[in-house]
Amino acid sequence: MKVRFSLIIAALLACLGTTTASAQSDELSLPLEYNVYAGVNLGGTAPIGLPAQIRSIDGFNPGLNLSIGADVTKMFTSKWGVSAGLRFENKGMTTEASVKDYRLTVNIKEGDEQGEKRGYYTGKVKNTTDNSYLTIPVKAIFRPSKRWDIKGGLYFAYAIETEFTGKAFDGTIRETPEHGRVAVKVADYDYSDDINRFDMGLEIGGAYRLYKGLSVKADLSWGLLSTLDGDTKKVDMTTYNIYLNIGLGYKF
Amino acid sequence: MRKLTLVAIASSMLLCTSCIKDELPGIDADIEEVVFENTDGVLNVTYRHSEIDIYIDESRIDPSDMTLSAIISDGASITPSPAAIKDYTTPVTYTVTSEDGKWSNDWVITVISNDLPTYYDFENWYQPYGKKYMMPFENIGSEEQPMQLNIWACGNEAYAYVAGKHDYTAYPTQPSTEEEAYSGKHALKLVTRSTGDLYKPIAAGNAFIGEFDASDYEPRNGTHFGLPFRKRPLKFAGHFNYIPGGSTHITGEPDNCRLQAVLYTTDEQTKYLTGMTIADSPNVVARAEISSAGTEGYQRFEVDFVYTSEIDTELLKSGGYNLAIVMTASRNGDIFDGAVGSTLYVDNLQIVCDENL
């Protein structure tokens, strides 16, 4: 984690450095603005509309998802401009749910009968998602006053680390209703390798300048690509990254 | 203010993704339980998926005039209506269709008034519907009119998830080849398998008289040992061949096989013995047991039933006693200790009974 963070910061600084260098030859009247920020991601990697097989959500823990980033803003007029940047962030959460007749693939990873067993599962599940992304947000900026920035645009993200693991417990599984039920006291599954590395989506938000360069910001990012690889069909669910990022920024 | 609005929009968007939908129509198409108008004379009921066997005492209940009802899955339907059927002298097939209409299972109810056989050569095997594994059965009919009696149970159902697409030879309980048999075409072959499960690392090769409920969290409660037996057993005999797989998974001791036969009384509390109770249930009246750390090929055994209390002859004749034969390739398989590969062959088992009773 430590190594990863320092690498990211180095990359961000390098990125800033090159844009600074090119900015010096810029002849437009309004100067480039440099902004760094840090915050937390709150939200879920969740289906839009829960599948009917989920009968209750028994627990939700957003976890601590940090984000750190920098961006460069170019204002064309006093009110309108664009920004682009680079951000390192985690998106994750833990949820506990009760499911009924939910199609699930349990991954047996050890022993001489390794492999995936698929069936209809009724019982409890606990999922943990924790993905680390390198994200490039590209946004248009509307600045109605000196204190407010309203932003909207797209983000493109690449997951450098993915985790989607879970436990099925206190339930029963069977291949189809033509088969008998088999008890699942506890079984593990791991779909970490089935997470789509690439994600993109919409990002809208705003920043409010508190004092000098310091501002508070909130951005909603709404993923448009399913985080689960649709081809593998290991879980009957299409999930999207929907997170609200709240943080502090500083403008140089 | 704007920020507040933004947060409100964002959180309401998140909320609307987490609404619980109405429950879907059920997909179960099962008979969960059969219920009798009069339970007098009903000795035992065993459930396997899509097969229900009812053991009765014919002096108290007439299989040609029986009334039973079925508790089926929520919302499911059953044809014909059990209320319309009285004659159970031959097996009766009911079709249960799930609430969503997409699944249906044929459930066969068989009423058995015959005595259990006392000689078991493991020549007859069948593949249960939709399964990849094989199960032994006893033929209590004649050559011309066979009647299949499914008295044997094992943990194969729970192993189906591990075995996946493999055929019956991947399972803990299976028929042997002709070469491996003591006589005839098959012997019973029990192999202790690895499960790949951290919590239950092995599945001991096992077979027993009774039923196995794979949906029980505690497998030792899921093994229901014993079926009604109306004779007085004296000796437990047969041939076995045991090749231990090495030292056991947990304790590292050499693996042992065990064959035991137990006679016990049944009552309201104790319809059957389980993996939890077979060792010390007060209902047990007689035991015969043999264990081994390995044999040089087939070995004949004959052990006496040791009685700890007198038999009530009247109760015995009316079906008040159950006999359980329990065999395992790993003696401590019930607590998931055993050596992967331990193999026990059993052939021509016999319960020698008192001819004068």
Interface residues (C-beta under 8 A of the other chain):
Chain A: G43 G44 A46 P47 I48 G49 L50 P51 A52 Q53 I54 R55 S56 I57 K100 D101 V106 I108 K109 E110 G111 D112 E113 Q114 G115 K117 G119 Y120 W148 I150 D170 T172 I173 E175 T176 P177 E178 H179 G180 R181 V182 A183 K185 V186 A187 I204 G205 G206 Y208 V216 A218 L220 W222 I242 L244
Chain B: R2 K3 L6 V7 I9 A10 S11 M13 L14 T17 S18 C19 I20 K21 D22 E23 L24 G26 I27 D28 A29 D30 R48 H49 S50 S98 W103 N105 Y129 G130 K131 E157 A158 A160 Y161 V162 A163 G164 H166 A170 R193 S194 T195 G196 D197 L198 Y199 P201 A214 S215 D216 Y217 P219 G222 V340
